């Protein structure tokens, strides 16, 4: 019987280099990279439009929630076969985003949906939490010039970063924190190498064994 794979999730605010680093870690270890499917959310364009957070926040977050369940079920099957996965998201971040974008009454309902949908499903074994200062985050978002992200309010980005920062006190899984303010992972080879070295150095022996497919 194949032993269970491990799940490494690279997380953090928008624009910190999550997807790039997650893909690099997956290539380095031979794990499967499973990216967030944010482009499949039909409400996202409206959410980022004028007054979109107030009008479309709940619908956007519920749509992400149902997509995420499908992805985690896929991850569960992959790990059950003995393969490891690296993602640029974690299910727990849904609660971070919803806590910012929906009103308190809606958030109570959202928490109930989250608990029911993810009951019995796996969560990441290790978090790689990326961060950057607000000016750097905004500059990177402008530089990559994604149409959907043009209308993101600075206040929203600030709240998002602050919410991730609270995980420093009580992370939902063992976590490594990397400040990418001076580490442009998407555009700099040295930054990528340094970030990868930090990740590999933080892994426990059993995580390395699972990632590289070594026999137990």
N, C-alpha and C positions, 0 to 999 in steps of 0.2 A: 504494500500500500504506500503510495507517495506521501511524503510528509508535507504538511501544509507550508505553502510559501509565506513570504512576509509582505507587508504593505508599507511602503514609504510614501508619505505625502508631503509635497513641497507647497507651502501655503504663505499667504501674506496679502497685503493690499494690492490694488491694481498698480501695475507698472514697476514691480520690484524684481522681475526676472524669473518668476515661478516656472513658466512653461519651458523656457530655455534650459534651466538647471535640471528640471525633472527629466527632460529628454536626454540630457547628458548623463545623468546618474543611471538611467535605464540602459543606455548604450554601454556604459562602462561595466555594468554588472550582468548584462544579459537578461534583465527583467523586462517585462512588458510595460511600455508606456501607455497609459490610458488618460488622454487629455480631457479637460472639462469641455462639455459641448454647449457652451454659452450661446453660440450662434443659432441653436435650434429653438431658443425661447421666443415665441411669437410676440411677446409683450415688451421685449427689450428696447426696441426702437422707440416705442411710446414712453417707456420708463425714463429714457435719457432725453426726452423732449421737454418743452416748456411745462413746468408744473407736473412733470411726469411722475416724480417720486411720490407725491401726495395722491395722485389720481390712480396710478397703476402699480404702486408698490406691492400690495397684497397679491394681486394676480401674477405679477412677475415672480415673486418669491415662491408661490405655490407651484408655478410652472417649473421653476428650478428644482423644487423638492421632488416632484414626480420623475423628472429626468434623472435626478441623482439616485433615486431608488433603483431605477433600471441599471445604472452604471455600477452601483454597489453589488447588485445581484450578479452582474457579469464578473466583477472582481472576486466575489465569493466562489464562483465556479472555477475561475482561473487558479486561485490559491488552493482550492481543494484538489486540483490536479498536480499540485506540487510546484507550480510556477509562482514567482514573485511579481509584484506590480509596483510601479511608481506612478503617482498621479500628481497633477498640479492643482488639486483640490482635496478637501476633506469634507465629509458630511456635516461635521460640527460647525463649519463656517456658515452654513445656511442660517443658523441661529444668530450669528453675528450680523449678517446682512438684514435679516428680518427685524432684528432688534432696532435697526436704524430706520427702516423704510416703512414699517407698519405701525398703526397706533396700538396702544396697550391692550385694548379689548381684542383686536385682531391677532395680536401676538400670542395671547393666551390660547386662542384656537389653533394658531400655527404650531405652538409647542406641542399641543395634543396630537396634531397630525404628524409631526415629526416623530414623536415617541411611538406612535402606532406603526408608522410606515417602516421605521428602522429597527423595530424590535426583532431581535434574533439575527440581525445582519452584522457582518464584521465592521470594525472601525480600524483606522491606521494603527500600526504598531509603533511608528516613529513619525514625528513631525519635524520637518525642516522649515523653520519660520523665518522668512525673509522680511527685512524692513528697510526703509530708507526715509530720509527726512522729507517733509512735505514739498519743499521746492523741487527736490530731485524727482519725486513722484510725478508732479505736475509737468515738469520739463520732459520726462520720458513719454508721458501720455501724448503731449503735443508733438513730440518728435516722430512717434510711430503713426500718427495721423489716421487713426481709425475713425471712420465716419460716425459710428455709433457712440464713440467716446467724446466727441467734440463738446457736447453739452453737459458733461459731468460737473456739478458745482464743486468748488473748492471746499465748501463746508462739509459736503458729503464725504469727500476723500479724507478730510481731517477726522471725522467721526469714525470712519472705517479703520483708519490707522490706530486710533485710540482704543477701539474695541479689540483689535488684535493684540495690542500692548497689554491688555488685562490678562491675556493668557500667560504672560510671564509669571504671574503669581500662582496660577492654577491651570496649567495646560491640560487638555483632554487626553494627552498621550505624552510619553517621553519626548522632549523637544530640544533641538539645537537651534539657536538664534544666530542669524548672520545679518549684519548691517551692510546693505549693498549701496549705501550713499556714494561711496568712492569705489564701487565695484560694479561697473556697467556690464553685467553678465551677458546680455544679448549681443553686445557689440565688441567685446574685448576678450581676446583669447586668454590673456593672463588672468583676468578676473574670473573667467570660467574655470580655469585650472585651480585657482586658489579656492574657489567655492567648492569644487569637487573634492579637493584634498580635505577641506573642513568636514564635509559630509562623511567621507570614508573614515576619517579619523574618529568621528563621533559614534560610529556604529559599534554595537556590542558584538562579540564573537559569533553568537548564534544568529544575529541578523546578517552578518557577512556570509555565514554558511548557507543560510536560506537564499540570499540574493544570488550567490554564485553557484547554487545548486549542489553544494557538497553534501555527501551522505552523512547522516547523523549517526 
